[in-house]
């Protein structure tokens, strides 16, 4: 078990942002969008290969970073043979957890969305993590995505793990 894949999330975010502004800015550096995509594919794949080498004899990587969920459809553009697992937790439990974290942050005099008391913003934040995956129009991505309820994983872990293994 290694730390969260925040560096991968940053790479994919940079690709997403630059692709979004390709016509306005990024086109100055690449002859066309395909060259841009291929450049980023090599960059991301090189990073993943580096991780595999560092943790040899690993042949598969299972990386976790909650904010990366926002970019799963984008990451699918960059890595052809990847699979995506989303664990959907009951929003009530998640928001209660956010509020608990927010209270701890407030004790340390940190202001954050989690301690504003604005339930509507917390709900929107919760939903924002899943919307890109659930609204993606890519048939390839949909085949590469598995959603499991957190409660199912907790109540029947062997059944849930078997579902993941088969996927």
SULGISUL-V158102 format. One record per residue. N is the residue number from 0. RES is the residue in three letters. PSI is psi as a letter, one per 20 degrees, with the letter a starting at -180 (* if undefined). D_CENTER is the distance of its C-alpha to the mean C-alpha in Angstrom with 1 decimal. Layout:
BEGIN
n=N res=RES psi=PSI d_center=D_CENTER
n=N res=RES psi=PSI d_center=D_CENTER
END
This chain:
BEGIN
n=0 res=UNK psi=p d_center=17.3
n=1 res=UNK psi=r d_center=16.0
n=2 res=UNK psi=r d_center=14.2
n=3 res=UNK psi=q d_center=10.5
n=4 res=UNK psi=l d_center=9.2
n=5 res=UNK psi=h d_center=9.4
n=6 res=UNK psi=g d_center=11.6
n=7 res=UNK psi=g d_center=9.3
n=8 res=UNK psi=g d_center=7.0
n=9 res=UNK psi=g d_center=10.5
n=10 res=UNK psi=g d_center=11.7
n=11 res=UNK psi=h d_center=9.4
n=12 res=UNK psi=g d_center=10.0
n=13 res=UNK psi=g d_center=13.6
n=14 res=UNK psi=g d_center=13.8
n=15 res=UNK psi=g d_center=12.6
n=16 res=UNK psi=g d_center=15.1
n=17 res=UNK psi=h d_center=17.8
n=18 res=UNK psi=h d_center=17.5
n=19 res=UNK psi=h d_center=17.9
n=20 res=UNK psi=k d_center=21.0
n=21 res=UNK psi=g d_center=22.2
n=22 res=UNK psi=h d_center=25.6
n=23 res=UNK psi=h d_center=26.2
n=24 res=UNK psi=g d_center=25.4
n=25 res=UNK psi=h d_center=23.5
n=26 res=UNK psi=i d_center=26.2
n=27 res=UNK psi=h d_center=28.6
n=28 res=UNK psi=i d_center=26.9
n=29 res=UNK psi=q d_center=26.4
n=30 res=UNK psi=h d_center=29.0
n=31 res=UNK psi=r d_center=26.7
n=32 res=UNK psi=h d_center=23.1
n=33 res=UNK psi=g d_center=23.2
n=34 res=UNK psi=g d_center=24.2
n=35 res=UNK psi=g d_center=21.3
n=36 res=UNK psi=g d_center=18.8
n=37 res=UNK psi=h d_center=20.6
n=38 res=UNK psi=g d_center=20.7
n=39 res=UNK psi=h d_center=17.0
n=40 res=UNK psi=g d_center=16.6
n=41 res=UNK psi=g d_center=19.2
n=42 res=UNK psi=g d_center=17.5
n=43 res=UNK psi=g d_center=14.1
n=44 res=UNK psi=h d_center=16.1
n=45 res=UNK psi=g d_center=18.6
n=46 res=UNK psi=g d_center=16.1
n=47 res=UNK psi=h d_center=14.9
n=48 res=UNK psi=h d_center=18.6
n=49 res=UNK psi=g d_center=19.5
n=50 res=UNK psi=g d_center=17.4
n=51 res=UNK psi=g d_center=19.1
n=52 res=UNK psi=g d_center=22.4
n=53 res=UNK psi=h d_center=22.0
n=54 res=UNK psi=k d_center=21.3
n=55 res=UNK psi=q d_center=23.8
n=56 res=UNK psi=k d_center=24.9
n=57 res=UNK psi=p d_center=21.2
n=58 res=UNK psi=i d_center=20.8
n=59 res=UNK psi=q d_center=17.4
n=60 res=UNK psi=p d_center=14.2
n=61 res=UNK psi=n d_center=12.0
n=62 res=UNK psi=q d_center=9.3
n=63 res=UNK psi=p d_center=7.5
n=64 res=UNK psi=o d_center=5.8
n=65 res=UNK psi=h d_center=5.3
n=66 res=UNK psi=i d_center=4.9
n=67 res=UNK psi=h d_center=2.1
n=68 res=UNK psi=h d_center=2.2
n=69 res=UNK psi=h d_center=4.9
n=70 res=UNK psi=j d_center=5.2
n=71 res=UNK psi=g d_center=5.2
n=72 res=UNK psi=h d_center=8.9
n=73 res=UNK psi=g d_center=9.5
n=74 res=UNK psi=h d_center=8.4
n=75 res=UNK psi=h d_center=10.7
n=76 res=UNK psi=h d_center=13.4
n=77 res=UNK psi=h d_center=13.4
n=78 res=UNK psi=o d_center=13.4
n=79 res=UNK psi=h d_center=15.8
n=80 res=UNK psi=k d_center=15.9
n=81 res=UNK psi=q d_center=12.4
n=82 res=UNK psi=q d_center=11.5
n=83 res=UNK psi=p d_center=8.5
n=84 res=UNK psi=p d_center=9.1
n=85 res=UNK psi=p d_center=8.5
n=86 res=UNK psi=o d_center=11.0
n=87 res=UNK psi=o d_center=12.6
n=88 res=UNK psi=q d_center=14.8
n=89 res=UNK psi=p d_center=18.0
n=90 res=UNK psi=h d_center=17.6
n=91 res=UNK psi=g d_center=20.9
n=92 res=UNK psi=g d_center=19.9
n=93 res=UNK psi=g d_center=16.6
n=94 res=UNK psi=h d_center=18.7
n=95 res=UNK psi=g d_center=21.5
n=96 res=UNK psi=g d_center=19.3
n=97 res=UNK psi=g d_center=18.2
n=98 res=UNK psi=g d_center=21.9
n=99 res=UNK psi=g d_center=22.9
n=100 res=UNK psi=g d_center=20.6
n=101 res=UNK psi=h d_center=22.1
n=102 res=UNK psi=g d_center=25.6
n=103 res=UNK psi=h d_center=25.1
n=104 res=UNK psi=h d_center=23.9
n=105 res=UNK psi=h d_center=26.9
n=106 res=UNK psi=h d_center=29.2
n=107 res=UNK psi=j d_center=28.1
n=108 res=UNK psi=k d_center=28.8
n=109 res=UNK psi=p d_center=25.2
n=110 res=UNK psi=q d_center=24.6
n=111 res=UNK psi=q d_center=21.1
n=112 res=UNK psi=h d_center=19.9
n=113 res=UNK psi=i d_center=19.9
n=114 res=UNK psi=k d_center=23.7
n=115 res=UNK psi=h d_center=24.9
n=116 res=UNK psi=j d_center=25.8
n=117 res=UNK psi=n d_center=24.5
n=118 res=UNK psi=h d_center=23.2
n=119 res=UNK psi=g d_center=22.5
n=120 res=UNK psi=h d_center=20.1
n=121 res=UNK psi=g d_center=18.4
n=122 res=UNK psi=g d_center=18.1
n=123 res=UNK psi=h d_center=16.8
n=124 res=UNK psi=g d_center=14.1
n=125 res=UNK psi=g d_center=13.2
n=126 res=UNK psi=h d_center=13.3
n=127 res=UNK psi=h d_center=11.3
n=128 res=UNK psi=h d_center=8.0
n=129 res=UNK psi=h d_center=9.2
n=130 res=UNK psi=g d_center=11.5
n=131 res=UNK psi=h d_center=9.8
n=132 res=UNK psi=g d_center=9.3
n=133 res=UNK psi=i d_center=12.7
n=134 res=UNK psi=j d_center=14.5
n=135 res=UNK psi=p d_center=13.7
n=136 res=UNK psi=i d_center=17.1
n=137 res=UNK psi=o d_center=16.3
n=138 res=UNK psi=h d_center=18.2
n=139 res=UNK psi=g d_center=16.8
n=140 res=UNK psi=g d_center=13.2
n=141 res=UNK psi=h d_center=14.6
n=142 res=UNK psi=h d_center=16.4
n=143 res=UNK psi=j d_center=13.5
n=144 res=UNK psi=p d_center=11.6
n=145 res=UNK psi=p d_center=12.9
n=146 res=UNK psi=p d_center=12.8
n=147 res=UNK psi=p d_center=14.8
n=148 res=UNK psi=p d_center=16.3
n=149 res=UNK psi=g d_center=16.1
n=150 res=UNK psi=h d_center=19.8
n=151 res=UNK psi=g d_center=20.5
n=152 res=UNK psi=h d_center=18.9
n=153 res=UNK psi=g d_center=21.1
n=154 res=UNK psi=g d_center=24.2
n=155 res=UNK psi=m d_center=24.3
n=156 res=UNK psi=h d_center=22.2
n=157 res=UNK psi=g d_center=24.1
n=158 res=UNK psi=g d_center=23.8
n=159 res=UNK psi=g d_center=20.0
n=160 res=UNK psi=h d_center=19.7
n=161 res=UNK psi=h d_center=22.1
n=162 res=UNK psi=g d_center=20.0
n=163 res=UNK psi=g d_center=17.0
n=164 res=UNK psi=g d_center=19.6
n=165 res=UNK psi=h d_center=21.1
n=166 res=UNK psi=* d_center=17.8
END
